[in-house]
Amino acid sequence: MMANNFDRIIDECIDRINRGESLEDCLTDYPEHVKQLEPLLRAVCQTKEAYSFVPSAGAKSAARQRFNAALEALERRREARQPILPWLLGWSRVGVTVAAVLVIALIGYFGLRPVLFPGETMPEPGPSSVVLSPEPNPTGNFVFLISDDVNAIGDFQSVNVTISKIGLQLGGESGQLVEFDPEVESVDLTLLPGDKAQQIWRGDVPEGEYTNVSIQVSDVRGILKETGQEVEIKLPSQKLHISKRFQVSADKLTTFTYDLTVVAAGSPQSGIKYILKPQVDQSGADHKPIEPKGKAKKEGEKSMKPGTEEDS
């Protein structure tokens, strides 16, 4: 029973760290398990730092199953006194657990991450490292929009996100990276829930298939609705990536909506923390956004509504 309870605590702490909570917060909530938890959770933090990404629910479930299978196999060998290596003899359960986590970390570090997380792909750097920097064009073939998936956004009267750079990764042999500065740098996510979206750039980008989209966030400021106070909203990384394949043609307008969401983590006891992260499922090309209410359009900016088409 004690072992099952400790396994539950490990799972909970790993999930909390993946959501952005600190190691110290987890240890504070379980002071009676500090000695057992600390080495394991530090290994988890080191693994997370090696790859700054947010795995999908399916990837996390698959990784946890592999982790548990490895742990059970080590336990069976230990009980049968048939360890893999002699130096594993006499290790405690926590020691074996830490070893399993470190093995997973090393596998990820040496390039087998796609095996562990087949649903997650990293950006594909081009062999020539060529970076294209297109200029805005009001009649261009590509429109970039920001939207918000409704999670904890209801806690806020405003969430202003400042975006300094947008990156599009071309697939295929060219592997070129297209980077540009947004025309509208700051957006308030509280005005963009659900189907609402705001255009922040339009211009001409090379035609072809794109595999990855990133935005570089330089600042996030959230004001709570209940208290009117500014609260910290953490970022998993200043450069937020999503892997999403889409096609751009020279003679057709492509609209890409990048969906962000604010999620709440933690508990009233340890304190609620807010995290800004991309929503892969809600992001994509040729979504049909609605002009957000309360936003004054810039001069010359066009409203994009469902069921309407624009000629490039």
N, C-alpha and C positions, 0 to 999 in steps of 0.2 A: 504493500500500500504506500509506504514511504517512497519507494522507487518510482511508482506511478505518479505520485504527487510531484516529485522532483522533475520528472520528464515533462510534466505539464508546465511547470515553472520555466524550464529551459525553452520550451516552445513559445510561451508567452513573451519571454524576454527577447528572443530572436525576432519575433514579429514586431515588437515595440522598437527595437533598434532599426529594423528595416523601414519602419514608418518615420524614423528621424529622431527618436528619443535617445538620450545619452546613456552610456554605461552606468554612470553614477545614479541616475534616476531608477534604473532597474535594481541596483544593489541596495538602494535606500529602502525600497519596498519589501525586500526580503533579507533583513539583517541576519537572520538565523542561518542563511545559506551563502553568506558572502564568500567564505573560503572556497566553497565548491563552485560557486557561480563565476567568480571573477576571472580565473584563467580561461574558462570556456568562452565567456562573453568577449574577453579581449581578443581571442582568436577570431570570433565572429566579426568584430569591428575591423580587424586587420584585413579580413577577406573582403568586407564591404568597401574598404578604402581602395583596395586593389582595382576594383571595378565599380565605378560610380554609375549605377543604373538601378532601375526599379523593375524587378522581375514580375511577370504576370502571375496571377493566382495559380494557374496550371503549372508554371515553371517552379514556383515555390513548393507546391504540393509534390511534384516529381522529385525535387532535390531533397525534401524532407524524407520521402520514402526511401531514397537511396541512402541517406544518412542513417535512418533507423535500421535499414537492412544491414549496413556495415557495422553498426553498433551491436546488433543482435548476434551477428556472426562472430565478432570479437569476444562477446560474452560467452557464447557457446564454446569457443576454443579455450577460453580461460577456465571455464568450469570443467572441461574435459582435460585440462592441463596439456593442451596441444597448441601453444601459442605460435603465431607466425614467426616471431623473432624472440630469442631468449630474453631480451631486455624488457619484454612485456610482462614477464612473470612477476607476480606480486603487485601489479598495478591496481589501484583502486578503480571503482567504476568511473569516477570523474576523470581519472587519468586516461582511461581508454576512450572516453568521450572526447576529451581534448585532442587525442591522437587522431581520432576519426575526422574531427573538424579540420585539423591541420592538413590531413591528406587531401580533403576536398579543396582546401585553399590552394595547395600546391598544384593540383590538377587544373584548377581554374587559371592559375598564374602561368602555366606552361602551355596554354592555348587550347585546352579541351573544353572550354566553357560552352561551345555550341552543343557538345554532347550532353552536358548537364542541363542546359537551358535551351532546348531546340527552338523555342518560340521567340527567343530574344536574339537580335543580331546587333553587332556593333557597327559603327560607321565604317564605310569602305573607302579608305584613303586612296586616292588615285596614284598610280605609279609615277606620274609626271609632276604631281603636287601643284598642278596649275589651278590658280584661283581666278575666277571670272567675277567682275564687279559691275553688274549692269546698273544703269541709271534709271530713275523713275520715268514712266511714260504713261500718260493718262489713257492711251489707247493700246497699251501693251497686251501681250498674250497671257500674262500670269497675274493673278490677284492673290494677295496673302491677307488672311483675316484672323482675328483672335476672338475666341468665344470662351464661355465658362460652363463646365458641367456642374450641376447643382449638387453640392455636398454640404460643406459647412459655411457656404457663402451667406446664409441667412443670419449668421452671428454678427455680420459686419454692416456698417453703414457705408463704408467705402473700402476697396482694396485696389490701390493704384500700383500697377506693375510697369516698371520702366524697362524697355527692351532696347538694347544697343546694337544688336546684330542678328541677322537671319541667315541661315546656311542651308543650301540644298545640295545634296550629294547625287551626282549623276552615276548611274550604274554602267555596266559594260566595260569595254576596254579603255575608254577615255578616263573614266573615274574622276572627272573634273569636279571641283567644288565651286558652287556659285554662292557668293556672299554679297549681301547688300545691307545698307542701313535703312531702318524703317522711316517712312515719311511721318508717321505718327508714333512718337516714342513711348508715350504713356497711355495706358488704358485702365479704366475702372471696371473691374470684373463684376461688381454688383449690378452694373447696367447691362451685362451680357449673359444672363442665365439661359439655359436651354438652347433654343434655336436662334437666339439673337447673337449677332457677331458684328465686329467693327473692322473695316478695311484699314490696314496700316501701310500697305505698299501695293503699287501696280507698276509693272514694267515688262520688258521683253527678256525672257530667259531662253537659253538654247532648247530646242526640241529634243525629245528623247525620254527614256524611262529614268525616273528618280527613285532612290531607295531609302533615303534618310533625310529628315528635316530637323534642324536645331534652331533654338533661339537662345540668345545670350541675355540673361536678365541681370541688370546692374543694380536694381533696387526694388524692394517690395515694401509698401506701407499700408497697414491695415488699421482701421478705426472701428472699434467694437460698437455695435448698435446700442447695447444695454448701458455701457458706462461712458461712452464717448472717448475712451482712452486709446492711445496707439498701442498696438501689441505686435510683438515680433512674429513674423511669418518666415519660417525657415525654408531653405532651398536644398534639395539633395545635391545639387551642383549648380554653379552659375550658368553652365551651358546645358540646357535641357534637350535631350535627344528623343526622337521617336523614329522607329523603323516603319516606314509606310511606303509601299510602291505605288507610283502613279505616273501617268503619261502626260507629257506636254507636247502640243503640236504648234507649229508656227502659225497656222491659219485658224486656230480655234482658241477661245478664251477658256483657260483653266483656272478654277477658283479653289484654293486650298485653305481650309479652316483648321487652325491649330487650337486645340481645346486644352485649356488649363483648368485646374480645380484646386480648391483649398479644402484640405481634410483636417479633421481634429483628431489628435492622438493623446494618449495618457488618460488620467482619471482625475476626479476632483481632489483625491487625496494627494497625488503626486503633482497635480497641476495640469491644466489643459494646454497642449502645444499645438500650433497650427503649422501645416506644411503645404507648400505650393508645389504641385507636380503636374506633368502632362498627362492627358487622358488619351491613350492610343486608340481605343475603340471608338471614341467620339470624334477623332480627328480624321481628316482625309480630303481628297480632291472632289470638286464639283458638288460640295454641300450647298444647299440653298439657304443662305442666311437672311435674317430679317434685320432691318435697320433698328438699332437699340433706341429705346425711348430715352428722352432726356439728354441726348447727345446732339449738339448743334453740328451740322455738317460743315466741313470746310468749303470755301468757295470753289466751285467746279467739281466737288466730289459727288458721285452718283450714288443713289440709293439702290441696293440690290435686294430684291424680294423674291420669294418663291414664285415660280412660274414665269419669271421674266428672263429674257436672254439679251445679251449685249453682243454686238458685232465687234470683233477685234479690228 
